[in-house]
Amino acid sequence: MATSSSHADSSLSSTNNSSSSSLRDLTHSAVQLVHWKQPKKSAAAFGMSLLVLVSMATLSIISVVSYLLLACLCITITFRVYKSVIQAVQKSDEGHPFKSLLDQDVSLSPELARTLADQSLVHLNWLSSQTRRLLLVEDLVDSLKLAAVMWVMTYVGAVFNGITILIIVDIIFFTTPLIYQKRKTQIDQHIDLIRSRVEETLYKLQDRLPGAVKRAKAE
């Protein structure tokens, strides 16, 4: 009985380790993509994401999805017919041209799904806790920061719609690492300067707050 229990524990541990490893590999691949470690893949991902977002800005989501699937089908069907004709002419038996892709396992394992669900739950709990803390003014300075950010976002929302913001975020997401690698020293200096200015402004703001609020902040 003890042997079977230890075997089950070791099996569960190995599956958890494999799920964590898969998640780390996925995160590592995303980081490599953003940092342009493989320029061809990064360029393809950047171009495709930008094309989809620009298309969604001019067309409906249904139309964008339909056009993407239609373009994919045109490419795969044309390639399949082409390879079939070549095999018929050469009288070869190479099999299905996409056999290697069809044989790959693309299913999501239950262990990986549980790992993703657990991590999502952690982030959701943190978000709900922070939202309650900020909206109920547990810390006046942090709530004022949120109010300032939301006030700025009202102007951003008046100028840009959601798709436009996503396009800008996508461009920043892929171009910022390249710019930072080339201008790392200058950017770090400006970031330190901005951080010091912000901290100085917050200290001055705290000094002007009522005594009870400052005592609560110090605690």
Disulfide bonds with the S-S distance in Angstrom:
none
